[in-house]
Amino acid sequence: MGHTGIYMAFRANRSYIATFLCEQRIQPTSECKGACYLKKELEKETERKQQAHNQHASPDIILMATTIKVAPQELAYVEKAKSILCSYGLYPLITHSIFHPPQYLT
């Protein structure tokens, strides 16, 4: 619901909350008037948001670039692996064989 929604619901239902849900409703001299309930609900919402943030945190992926020699019979497997990685956006679309820094002609 969000902090704003919780606060608006509290303001709209403050007399009910103060009468039935307040932890200090039994004490006649209490000045709480449901503020304890509001504080508890805001803490719950903060905790929910923190848990949602932690659950949706993206995992760290470490990729290393190395040069390896591949036998001709294994080339088909390498090409298939490259196409799978490209479909997930994990393989660079521009390879070093196509893109390289400029060279000076001598």
Backbone as a ProteinNet text record, in pm:
[ID]
protein_1_A
[PRIMARY]
MGHTGIYMAFRANRSYIATFLCEQRIQPTSECKGACYLKKELEKETERKQQAHNQHASPDIILMATTIKVAPQELAYVEKAKSILCSYGLYPLITHSIFHPPQYLT
[TERTIARY]
82.7	0	87	197.6	285.2	259	358.8	348.1	235.4	218.1	113.2	-24.8	-45.8	-174.6	-203.8	-102.4	-119.7	-157.7	-89	-118.3	-259.9	-300.2	-434.7	-541.5	-518.6	-613.3	-619.6	-505.5	-501.7	-583.1	-563.2	-635.9	-786.4	-825.7	-967.6	-1033.9	-957.4	-1013.3	-954.9	-909.5	-838.7	-924	-1050.4	-1133.5	-1152.9	-1172.3	-1186.4	-1055.4	-943.8	-813.1	-785.3	-813.7	-788.9	-877.8	-1000.7	-1094.6	-1068.3	-1036.6	-1029	-889.8	-799.2	-671.5	-551.1	-566.2	-455.5	-412.3	-281.4	-228.5	-251.9	-266.2	-282.7	-427.3	-523.4	-664	-724.1	-668.3	-721.9	-684.4	-572.5	-526.1	-603	-677.5	-759	-677.1	-557	-475.9	-381.5	-397.5	-308	-331.5	-224.7	-230.3	-197.4	-188.5	-147.9	-249.1	-373.7	-483.1	-453	-391.2	-365.7	-231.7	-149.6	-18.5	70.1	51.5	129.1	93.6	-33.8	-79.4	-19.2	-20.9	36.7	185.2	256.4	399.8	426.9	348.1	364.3	338.1	232.8	199.5	306.4	360	466.5	592.8	624.2	739.9	719.7	596.3	566.8	585.7	538.9	552	698.2	776.1	918.8	985.7	949.9	1005.7	963.9	837.5	790.4	867.9	888.9	963.7	1107.2	1168	1306	1316.7	1221.7	1222.6	1201	1110.5	1086.3	1210.2	1278.7	1400.9	1508.5	1521.8	1622.4	1590.9	1463.3	1425.5	1448.1	1436.1	1449.7	1589	1681.4	1817.3	1877.3	1937.8	1993.3	2122.1	2141.7	2263.9	2384.7	2499	2622.5	2670	2706.9	2758.2	2898.3	2992.6	3130.4	3165.1	3200.5	3238.5	3384.8	3455.1	3594.9	3613.1	3695.9	3725.7	3861.1	3862.1	3986.9	3989.6	4106.3	4123.2	4155.3	4078.3	4102.6	4107.5	4178.1	4183.9	4074.7	3998.3	3888	3913.4	3896.2	3910.8	3794.6	3816.3	3709.2	3581.3	3590.1	3470.5	3391.4	3454	3385.7	3328.5	3353.2	3310.1	3157.7	3085.9	2939.3	2886.3	2947.1	2904.2	2931.6	3045.1	3080.6	2981.2	2946.6	2850.8	2713.7	2671.6	2543.1	2546.3	2656.9	2669.6	2666.4	2732.5	2731.1	2590.3	2512.4	2375.9	2287.6	2308.1	2230.8	2267	2395.8	2439.1	2390.1	2389.4	2339.5	2191.5	2114.3	1971	1942.4	2032.7	2016.3	2092	2155.6	2229.6	2359.9	2414.9	2537.5	2661.9	2646.3	2760.3	2768.5	2884.4	2893.6	2859.2	2780.8	2741.2	2853.7	2943.6	3058	3178.7	3235.4	3349.4	3478.3	3588.1	3716.8	3762.2	3711	3751.8	3691.8	3581.4	3518.2	3562.6	3561.3	3592.4	3728.8	3818.3	3949.2	3997.3	4091.7	4139.6	4209.2	4215.6	4281.5	4430.9	4483.5	4624.7	4692.9	4817.9	4896.6	4958.9	4950.9	5016.4	5159.1	5251.6	5391.5	5443.8
-118.3	0	124.4	122.8	238.9	320.7	399.8	479.9	582.2	642.5	743.9	681.4	565.5	496.5	455.2	408.7	369.7	491.5	603.1	724	774.3	772.2	818	728.5	596	504.5	528.8	558.7	588.8	714.3	820.6	945.4	925.8	845.7	823.9	740.7	649.8	557.9	580.5	698.7	723.8	696.9	734.1	712.2	562.4	483.5	338.3	278.4	319.8	267.1	302.8	426.8	469.5	394.3	361.9	294.7	146	79.4	-66.5	-126.1	-56.5	-116.6	-59.4	53.2	117.7	31.5	18.3	-61.3	6.5	136.9	211.6	258.5	194.2	237	221.5	133.6	108.7	222.3	285.6	394.1	522.6	575.8	695	821.6	828.5	948.8	939.8	838.6	817.5	923.1	972.9	1070.4	1004.1	873.8	800.1	814.9	785.9	795.3	720.4	606	520.1	539.7	629.6	654.3	529.8	449.5	325.9	229.4	224.2	138.9	188.5	319.5	376.9	344.3	360.4	332	186.2	95.5	-47.2	-80.1	-21	-45.9	10.3	127.4	184.9	99.3	45.1	-44.3	-171.7	-226.6	-345.8	-317.2	-202.3	-166.3	-147.9	-86	-70.5	-206	-298	-432.9	-506.3	-492.3	-555.1	-503.4	-372.6	-313.7	-362	-372.7	-419.5	-564.7	-650	-789.5	-800	-720	-721.6	-676.2	-576.3	-528.6	-636.7	-705.8	-811.3	-929.2	-960.1	-1072.3	-1040.9	-913.5	-876.8	-825.5	-835.3	-791.3	-884	-826.6	-909	-975.4	-1098.4	-1168.6	-1114	-1122.8	-1081.7	-1192.5	-1154.9	-1251.5	-1206.2	-1294.4	-1262.7	-1342.7	-1271	-1335.2	-1304.9	-1402.6	-1383.3	-1408.8	-1329.8	-1348.7	-1416.8	-1529.6	-1600.9	-1648.5	-1676.9	-1731.4	-1879.6	-1961.1	-2105	-2159.1	-2270.1	-2336.5	-2442.7	-2443.5	-2537.2	-2626.7	-2755.4	-2850.1	-2832.7	-2858.1	-2838	-2915.9	-3033.7	-3112.1	-3052.9	-2966.8	-2904	-2767	-2719.4	-2586.7	-2572.4	-2676.8	-2670.8	-2647.7	-2711.8	-2692.6	-2549.8	-2495.3	-2358.7	-2260.3	-2278.1	-2188.3	-2196.6	-2318.3	-2333.6	-2263	-2275.3	-2208.5	-2057.2	-2006.7	-1863.2	-1814.7	-1891.7	-1848.8	-1848.5	-1943.7	-1946.2	-1826.2	-1797.1	-1682.5	-1551.6	-1541.4	-1420.1	-1400.5	-1508.9	-1496	-1440.9	-1463	-1407.5	-1276.4	-1228.7	-1103.7	-1116.4	-1235.9	-1257.6	-1269.4	-1260.8	-1272.7	-1144	-1084.3	-957.6	-977.2	-885.4	-895.3	-854.3	-769.2	-728.3	-806	-887.9	-968.6	-898.2	-943.6	-883	-911.9	-1016.9	-1045.8	-944.4	-880.8	-781.5	-641.8	-612.1	-478.2	-479.3	-395.2	-383.3	-240.1	-198.3	-60.7	-35.5	89.3	119.5	84.2	49.2	14.4	113.1	141.3	230.3	151.8	205.5	141.1	190.7	100.9	141.9	123.9
0	0	0	65.1	71.6	196.8	234.1	355.7	346.8	230.2	215	232.7	171	184	327.2	396.8	536.7	620.7	596	672.9	642.4	516.5	479.8	542.8	541.1	603.9	754.7	814.3	957.1	988.2	908.1	931.6	912.6	813.3	786.5	896.2	957.4	1057.4	1196.4	1224.2	1349.4	1473.1	1471.7	1591.1	1617	1510.6	1526.9	1579	1520.1	1560.9	1707	1745.2	1883.2	1981.7	1938.7	2029.1	2041	1929.8	1930.5	1907.9	1840.3	1803.2	1878.1	1940.1	2011.4	2129.8	2145.8	2257.4	2391.9	2392.1	2516.8	2537.1	2470.6	2477.9	2617.9	2699.8	2834	2929.2	2904.7	2992.4	2959.2	3052.4	3022.5	2997.5	3050.1	3033.2	2912.9	2833.9	2720	2612.2	2556.8	2448.1	2314.7	2311.9	2192.2	2078.3	2103.9	2006.8	1876.2	1890.4	1774.9	1707.7	1757.3	1696.8	1702.8	1807.4	1819	1706.2	1671	1561	1429	1407	1285.3	1276.2	1385.2	1386.5	1351.3	1408.6	1382.9	1235.2	1178	1036.9	943	975.3	893.4	899.6	1015.9	1029.3	948.7	950.8	870.9	722.4	676.3	535	495.6	583.1	556.1	545.2	633.6	629.8	502.6	461.8	337.2	216.7	212.1	100.4	99.1	216.9	225.2	177.9	219.2	176.1	26.1	-29	-173.1	-248.3	-194.5	-258	-255.8	-144.2	-132.5	-223.8	-242.2	-328.2	-475.3	-512.9	-652.8	-687.2	-594.8	-624.4	-728.9	-829.9	-936.7	-889.4	-930.2	-888	-963.5	-900.4	-965.9	-1057.5	-1179.3	-1275.9	-1314.5	-1301	-1336.3	-1460.4	-1565.8	-1690.8	-1718.9	-1770.8	-1804.6	-1953.2	-2015.6	-2156.8	-2169.2	-2234.6	-2257.5	-2401.7	-2450.3	-2584.7	-2569.8	-2638.1	-2633.2	-2775.7	-2792.7	-2922.8	-2924.5	-3034.3	-3046.7	-3167	-3146	-3255.9	-3353.2	-3481.9	-3580.7	-3548.7	-3493	-3462.6	-3345.3	-3264.8	-3153.2	-3187.8	-3306.8	-3347.4	-3345.4	-3382.7	-3382.1	-3241.1	-3142.4	-3003.7	-2956.1	-2997.3	-2958.7	-3019.6	-3146.7	-3212.1	-3145.6	-3106.2	-3037.7	-2902.5	-2829.3	-2699.7	-2717.9	-2823.6	-2849.5	-2879.4	-2956.2	-2988.7	-2863.7	-2774.1	-2649.5	-2563.3	-2550	-2470.9	-2531.3	-2663.4	-2729.7	-2702.2	-2698.4	-2674.1	-2534.6	-2439.8	-2305.4	-2287.2	-2392.6	-2384.4	-2307.6	-2299.9	-2222.9	-2310.1	-2439.9	-2530.5	-2610	-2620.3	-2694	-2841	-2893.3	-3032.6	-3126.8	-3079.4	-3160.3	-3109.5	-3193.4	-3150.8	-3191.3	-3136.6	-3164.9	-3307.8	-3368.8	-3505.9	-3602.9	-3566.3	-3653.3	-3613.7	-3487.7	-3438.2	-3371.2	-3418.6	-3357.1	-3373	-3291.7	-3300.7	-3434.2	-3476.5	-3604.3	-3599.3	-3714.1	-3724.4	-3817.7	-3785.6	-3869.6	-3983	-4100.4	-4216	-4222.9	-4245.2	-4255.7	-4394.6
[MASK]
++++++++++++++++++++++++++++++++++++++++++++++++++++++++++++++++++++++++++++++++++++++++++++++++++++++++++

